[in-house]
Amino acid sequence: MTRRSCAIYGVGIVCASLLVIGISLIVAQVFQTLIHNRLKKEITLTEGSRVFETWKNPPPPVFMQYFFFNVTNPDDFLDGAKPIVSQVGPYTYREYRAKENVTFVDNGTRVSAYQPKTFVFLPERSVGDPDDDMITTINIPAVAVMNKVKDSFWKSSMVSIWMNSLNVGMFMTRSVNELLWGFKDPLLSRIHPMNPEIDEYFGLMYKKNGSNDGEFVYHTGEADFMDYGRVATFKGESKLSLWTSEQSNMINGTDGSAFHPLLSKTERLYIFSPDLCRSIFMEFEKDVKVKGLPAYRFTPPRDVLASKEENPANEGFCVSPKECLGTGLLKVSVCRKGAPVVTSFPHFYLGDEKYSNAIEGLDPVREHHQTYLDLNPTTGVPIRASKRAQINILINRISGFPKTKSLNETIFPVMFINETVVIDDVSAAKLHKLLLMVSLVSNFPLVLVGLGAILLLVFIGLIVCECKQKDTDLSRTTVFFSNQ
């Protein structure tokens, strides 16, 4: 056997080996399984894991924007006209939310933590000075008090007299800072000496700068990667006791800051929100890219805040059968000390049109009012997110209060928030490297198949050349003997 023949056979053997091994590994998904198992072990809430430190103190900056609805015709509205509002904002704050008192419990299978939130005003990202800018809006303390005493003739008469003597009406004009962080309310101050449990101060974010929502206990994800970051208990309870059904009181999902790796487009992601006093779910919408990183966009569908007629599962969120609101609204008075507070998406996005049509100046637009999460599907890391929610007050005619005699039931918008985060450049670079490593390891069998394919072409070329060489030698031999 010649040296050339040995080379051809050697190439053929190596080619066949690479193709067989590569195809076998692809079919068996050996390397993909290995890297996925590695990710499941690395992405856990345990000391020394790849994500634990960033979970405790997330590096990407979080920004909280506040938008207010300034009422331009309060007197006309009280006389029965359609309310007119103009949106004012944003007033932007940098939000710091490092976790504190992080402690492993239940033999290390769970971890407890508190998450205080601190807000620092950013004038360069805001439309004005929150100390100087004035907003006319519904007098929330007055409406809350009127609703509280409406069933008692004597109490309602007393409160009505106080409101007249203090010149307290259905609307108030306050600075942005006062509306957010608190002011001493005259009506509450009059009630406080007789009922010390009622605070004299009111603010939409009163006592929330530097405070926390309570203790969270999370699953670490060691036993099951699908449980990574999932809330086990909130304030020591594994379920709520606010709503009227077991399903509505369930604490489902994570707190919105962490999600399990290896996400699927077909799954529902659940998030427990103390601000909404309930869990919500999100579904896949589309593929996106952020800073070159692939991500799945998840958004809450209409079903989340649908009426009980559209989604019977939501009947448990009705405070009472008479207080079931339409699609796009959630009455949260059960966790707001009885105040008639209603939450929705901004401008009543995904809600019944009658709510946005009832207020002149509202225009729900998906681009500006949709809540979404952009998650890297391999690691579950949030790449970009925007949480948008609106605070509204339910107002209507209240017996015993002449100021409300011309009012029809209205869901009146007060303010909406836009809480945003985008992965920082350093974290994005680290994630790029991790995804590259995952891709290389997962695709190693394809590299073997590729090399095998190249060698197959070389092998075929050598065979062709060998055949041509034999034909040439045969021709020369034939010519030589014919000349003899």
C-alpha positions in Angstrom: 0.0 0.0 0.0 1.4 3.4 -1.0 1.9 6.4 1.2 -0.9 8.2 -0.7 -3.3 5.4 -0.1 -2.6 5.4 3.6 -3.3 9.1 3.7 -6.6 8.7 2.0 -7.7 5.9 4.3 -6.6 7.9 7.3 -8.6 11.0 6.2 -11.6 8.7 5.7 -11.4 7.2 9.1 -11.0 10.5 10.9 -13.8 12.0 8.8 -16.2 9.1 9.7 -15.2 9.3 13.4 -15.9 13.0 13.6 -19.2 12.8 11.8 -20.4 9.8 13.9 -19.3 11.4 17.2 -20.6 14.8 16.4 -24.0 13.6 15.2 -24.3 11.3 18.2 -23.6 14.2 20.6 -26.1 16.4 18.8 -28.8 13.7 19.0 -28.0 13.0 22.7 -27.7 16.7 23.5 -24.8 15.8 25.8 -23.0 19.2 25.8 -26.2 21.2 25.9 -27.4 19.2 28.9 -24.0 19.7 30.6 -24.1 23.4 30.2 -27.7 23.6 31.3 -27.0 21.6 34.4 -24.0 23.9 35.1 -26.3 27.0 34.8 -28.9 25.5 37.1 -26.2 25.0 39.8 -24.6 28.5 39.3 -27.8 30.5 39.3 -28.9 30.0 42.9 -29.3 32.2 45.9 -26.3 30.7 47.7 -23.1 32.1 49.0 -20.4 32.1 46.3 -22.9 31.6 43.4 -22.6 33.6 40.2 -25.6 35.8 41.0 -25.9 36.1 44.8 -24.0 39.4 45.2 -25.8 41.1 42.3 -29.1 39.8 43.7 -28.3 41.4 47.1 -27.2 44.7 45.5 -28.2 45.1 41.9 -25.7 47.2 39.9 -28.0 48.6 37.2 -29.5 52.0 38.2 -33.3 52.0 38.8 -35.2 55.2 38.0 -38.7 56.1 39.3 -40.7 58.6 37.4 -43.9 60.2 38.7 -46.5 61.8 36.4 -49.4 63.7 37.8 -52.8 64.6 36.3 -53.5 68.3 36.9 -57.2 69.1 37.0 -58.0 72.2 35.0 -61.8 72.5 35.6 -62.5 71.4 39.2 -65.5 73.7 39.7 -67.1 72.7 36.4 -66.6 69.0 37.3 -68.4 69.5 40.6 -71.3 71.0 38.6 -71.5 67.9 36.5 -69.1 68.6 33.6 -66.6 66.2 32.2 -63.3 66.5 34.0 -60.3 67.8 32.1 -56.7 66.9 33.1 -53.3 67.6 31.8 -50.3 65.3 32.4 -47.4 66.9 34.3 -44.1 65.1 34.6 -41.9 63.3 34.8 -40.4 64.0 38.2 -37.5 61.5 38.3 -35.8 59.9 41.3 -32.9 57.5 41.4 -34.0 54.4 43.4 -31.6 52.5 45.6 -32.8 49.1 46.7 -30.0 47.0 48.2 -31.3 44.1 50.3 -30.6 44.0 54.0 -30.6 41.5 56.8 -30.0 38.7 54.3 -30.2 35.4 56.3 -30.4 31.8 55.3 -33.2 29.9 56.9 -34.7 26.3 56.8 -31.3 24.7 56.7 -30.1 26.9 53.9 -33.0 26.0 51.5 -34.4 29.5 51.8 -33.1 33.0 52.3 -34.9 35.9 54.0 -34.3 39.6 53.3 -35.7 43.1 53.6 -35.5 45.6 50.7 -35.6 49.2 51.8 -36.1 51.7 49.0 -34.4 55.1 49.0 -35.3 57.8 46.5 -33.0 60.7 45.4 -34.4 63.5 43.2 -32.7 64.0 39.8 -33.4 67.5 38.5 -31.7 66.9 35.2 -34.2 64.1 34.4 -37.3 66.1 35.6 -39.6 68.7 34.1 -39.5 71.1 37.1 -38.9 71.7 40.8 -41.2 69.5 42.9 -41.1 72.1 45.7 -42.5 74.8 43.4 -44.7 73.0 40.9 -48.3 72.9 42.0 -50.9 70.2 41.1 -54.7 70.4 41.5 -56.1 67.0 42.1 -58.8 65.1 44.1 -58.6 65.7 47.8 -57.8 62.1 48.7 -57.9 62.5 52.5 -61.3 64.2 52.4 -62.8 61.5 50.0 -61.4 58.7 52.3 -62.9 60.3 55.4 -66.3 60.8 53.7 -66.4 57.2 52.6 -65.4 56.1 56.1 -68.2 57.9 57.9 -71.0 57.8 55.2 -73.0 55.1 57.0 -73.3 57.2 60.2 -75.6 60.2 60.1 -73.9 61.9 63.1 -70.3 61.3 62.0 -71.0 62.4 58.4 -72.8 65.5 59.7 -69.8 66.3 61.9 -67.3 65.8 59.2 -69.4 67.9 56.8 -69.3 70.8 59.3 -65.6 70.5 59.8 -65.0 70.5 56.1 -67.0 73.7 55.7 -65.2 75.4 58.6 -61.8 74.4 57.4 -62.6 75.3 53.8 -61.8 71.7 52.7 -63.3 70.8 49.3 -63.3 67.9 46.9 -60.1 69.2 45.3 -56.8 70.4 46.7 -53.8 72.2 45.2 -50.5 71.0 46.6 -46.8 70.9 45.5 -45.5 67.8 43.9 -43.3 67.2 47.0 -46.2 67.5 49.3 -48.3 65.1 47.3 -45.5 62.6 47.1 -43.8 62.7 50.5 -46.5 64.1 52.7 -48.1 67.2 54.2 -50.1 67.9 57.4 -53.8 67.7 56.3 -56.2 70.0 58.1 -59.1 67.5 58.2 -57.0 64.6 59.4 -55.5 66.9 62.0 -59.0 67.7 63.3 -59.8 64.0 63.5 -56.4 62.8 65.0 -57.0 63.9 68.6 -60.2 61.8 68.7 -58.7 58.9 66.8 -54.9 58.8 67.3 -54.7 55.8 64.8 -55.4 58.3 62.0 -52.2 60.0 60.9 -52.2 63.8 60.6 -50.1 63.6 57.5 -50.9 62.3 54.0 -48.8 61.6 50.9 -48.9 59.1 48.1 -45.3 58.0 49.1 -45.6 59.1 52.7 -43.1 57.1 54.9 -41.9 55.1 51.9 -38.5 56.8 51.4 -36.1 54.6 53.3 -38.7 52.1 54.4 -39.4 48.5 53.2 -42.5 46.5 52.4 -41.7 43.8 55.0 -39.8 40.5 55.2 -39.6 38.3 52.1 -38.4 34.7 52.3 -37.2 33.3 48.9 -36.5 29.8 47.6 -32.8 29.5 46.7 -33.4 27.4 43.6 -30.9 24.7 44.8 -33.5 21.9 45.0 -35.3 23.0 41.8 -34.0 25.6 39.4 -37.6 26.6 38.6 -38.0 27.9 42.2 -35.0 30.3 41.9 -36.1 33.6 43.5 -39.7 32.5 44.1 -41.3 34.1 47.1 -42.1 31.5 49.8 -43.5 33.9 52.4 -44.3 37.6 52.8 -44.4 39.1 56.3 -44.3 35.6 57.7 -47.3 34.4 55.7 -47.4 32.0 52.7 -50.7 33.5 51.4 -52.7 36.7 51.7 -56.0 37.1 53.6 -57.3 40.2 51.7 -59.4 38.8 49.0 -62.4 36.5 48.7 -61.0 33.4 47.1 -58.0 31.0 47.7 -56.6 31.6 44.3 -56.7 35.4 44.6 -54.9 35.2 48.0 -52.0 33.0 46.7 -48.5 34.4 46.7 -47.1 33.3 43.3 -43.9 33.9 41.6 -40.9 36.1 42.3 -40.7 39.7 43.4 -39.9 40.8 39.9 -36.1 41.1 40.3 -35.1 37.5 39.6 -36.3 34.7 37.3 -35.2 31.1 36.7 -32.8 30.3 33.9 -33.7 28.5 30.6 -37.0 30.4 30.1 -39.6 29.2 27.7 -41.8 31.3 25.4 -44.8 29.2 26.4 -44.7 29.7 30.2 -46.4 32.3 32.4 -44.2 34.3 34.7 -45.8 35.2 38.0 -44.8 38.2 40.1 -46.0 39.1 43.6 -46.4 42.8 44.0 -47.0 44.3 47.6 -48.0 47.6 45.9 -50.9 45.8 44.2 -51.6 43.5 47.2 -51.7 40.5 44.8 -49.8 38.4 42.3 -50.0 39.0 38.6 -48.8 37.1 35.6 -47.0 38.0 32.4 -46.8 36.2 29.0 -44.3 36.2 26.1 -44.9 38.9 23.6 -41.8 39.0 21.3 -38.1 38.7 20.9 -36.0 41.8 21.5 -32.4 42.8 21.8 -30.9 45.1 24.4 -27.2 46.2 24.1 -26.7 43.2 21.7 -28.2 40.8 24.3 -31.1 38.5 23.2 -34.2 38.8 25.4 -37.8 37.6 25.6 -40.3 40.3 26.3 -43.0 39.4 28.8 -46.0 41.6 29.4 -49.2 41.4 31.4 -52.2 40.5 29.2 -55.6 42.0 29.4 -56.7 39.0 31.5 -54.7 40.2 34.5 -57.1 43.1 35.3 -60.1 41.8 33.3 -63.6 42.0 34.8 -65.1 38.8 36.3 -67.3 38.5 33.1 -64.2 38.4 30.9 -62.1 36.4 33.4 -64.1 34.5 36.0 -60.9 33.8 38.0 -60.8 37.5 38.9 -64.0 37.5 40.8 -62.0 36.8 43.9 -60.5 40.3 43.6 -63.9 41.9 44.1 -64.0 43.7 47.5 -67.7 42.8 47.5 -70.3 41.8 44.9 -71.4 45.4 44.6 -67.8 46.6 44.2 -66.7 44.6 41.1 -65.2 47.0 38.7 -64.8 46.7 35.0 -61.8 45.5 32.9 -58.6 47.4 33.6 -59.2 48.2 37.2 -58.4 46.8 40.6 -59.8 48.2 43.8 -57.2 48.0 46.6 -59.1 49.6 49.4 -58.6 46.3 51.4 -54.9 47.2 51.8 -55.2 51.0 51.9 -57.1 51.3 55.2 -60.4 51.4 53.4 -59.6 54.4 51.2 -61.3 54.1 47.7 -58.0 53.6 45.9 -58.1 51.9 42.5 -55.1 50.8 40.5 -54.8 50.5 36.7 -52.3 50.8 34.0 -51.5 54.4 33.0 -54.3 56.2 31.1 -56.4 53.0 31.7 -54.4 51.1 29.1 -55.9 47.6 28.5 -59.0 48.8 30.3 -62.6 49.4 29.1 -62.7 52.5 26.9 -65.4 54.1 29.0 -62.8 54.9 31.7 -60.4 56.8 29.5 -63.3 58.4 27.6 -64.8 59.7 30.9 -61.7 62.0 31.4 -60.6 64.5 28.8 -56.9 64.5 28.4 -56.3 60.7 28.6 -54.8 58.8 25.6 -53.7 55.2 26.3 -50.7 54.3 24.1 -49.0 50.9 24.3 -45.5 52.4 23.8 -45.8 54.7 26.8 -48.1 52.9 29.1 -47.3 49.1 28.8 -45.5 47.3 31.6 -42.9 44.8 30.3 -39.9 42.7 31.3 -37.1 41.9 28.8 -35.4 38.7 30.1 -32.4 36.9 28.8 -33.8 33.4 28.1 -30.6 31.5 28.9 -29.9 33.0 32.3 -33.3 34.6 33.3 -31.4 37.9 34.0 -33.6 41.0 33.5 -32.0 43.1 30.7 -34.6 45.9 30.7 -37.9 46.5 32.5 -40.6 49.1 32.9 -43.2 48.8 35.6 -46.1 51.2 35.0 -49.0 51.7 37.3 -51.6 54.3 37.9 -53.3 55.4 41.2 -56.9 56.5 40.9 -59.7 57.4 43.3 -63.2 56.2 43.1 -65.6 59.1 43.6 -69.3 59.3 43.5 -72.3 60.9 45.3 -72.0 60.4 49.1 -75.1 61.0 51.2 -74.7 63.6 53.9 -72.2 65.6 51.8 -73.7 68.3 49.6 -70.4 68.9 47.9 -70.9 65.6 46.1 -74.5 66.1 45.0 -73.7 66.5 41.3 -71.1 63.7 41.0 -71.5 60.6 39.0 -69.3 57.5 39.7 -65.9 58.3 38.2 -62.6 56.6 38.4 -60.4 59.7 38.8 -56.7 59.5 37.8 -54.3 61.1 40.3 -50.8 59.9 39.3 -48.9 57.2 37.5 -45.4 55.8 38.0 -42.8 54.5 35.5 -40.2 52.4 37.2 -37.4 51.6 34.8 -34.1 49.7 34.7 -31.7 48.8 31.9 -28.7 46.5 32.4 -25.4 48.5 32.9 -22.5 48.2 30.5 -20.3 46.2 32.9 -23.0 43.7 33.7 -23.8 43.5 29.9 -20.2 42.7 29.1 -20.1 39.9 31.7 -23.3 38.5 30.3 -22.0 38.6 26.8 -19.0 36.5 27.8 -21.1 34.0 29.7 -23.5 33.6 26.7 -20.5 33.2 24.3 -19.1 30.4 26.6 -22.5 28.7 26.7 -22.8 29.0 22.9 -19.4 27.5 22.3 -19.9 24.6 24.7 -23.4 23.9 23.4 -22.3 24.0 19.8 -19.1 22.0 20.2 -20.7 18.9 18.5 -21.6 21.1 15.5 -17.9 22.0 15.3 -17.0 18.3 15.2 -19.6 17.8 12.4 -18.3 20.8 10.6 -14.7 19.5 10.7 -16.0 16.0 9.7 -17.8 17.6 6.7 -14.6 19.5 5.6 -12.6 16.3 5.9 -15.3 14.5 3.9 -14.8 17.0 1.1 -11.0 16.5 1.3 -11.6 12.7 1.3 -13.7 12.9 -1.8 -11.2 15.1 -3.4 -8.4 12.7 -2.7 -10.4 9.8 -4.0 -11.1 11.7 -7.2 -7.4 12.6 -7.6 -6.4 9.0 -7.0 -8.9 7.8 -9.6 -7.6 10.3 -12.1 -4.0 9.3 -11.3 -4.8 5.6 -11.9 -6.5 6.5 -15.3 -3.4 8.5 -16.3 -1.0 5.7 -15.4 -3.2 3.2 -17.2 -3.2 5.4 -20.4 0.6 5.7 -20.3 1.0 2.0 -19.9 -1.3 1.3 -22.9 0.6 3.8 -25.1 3.9 2.2 -24.1 2.9 -1.3 -25.1 1.2 -0.2 -28.3 4.5 1.5 -29.3 6.3 -1.8 -28.8 
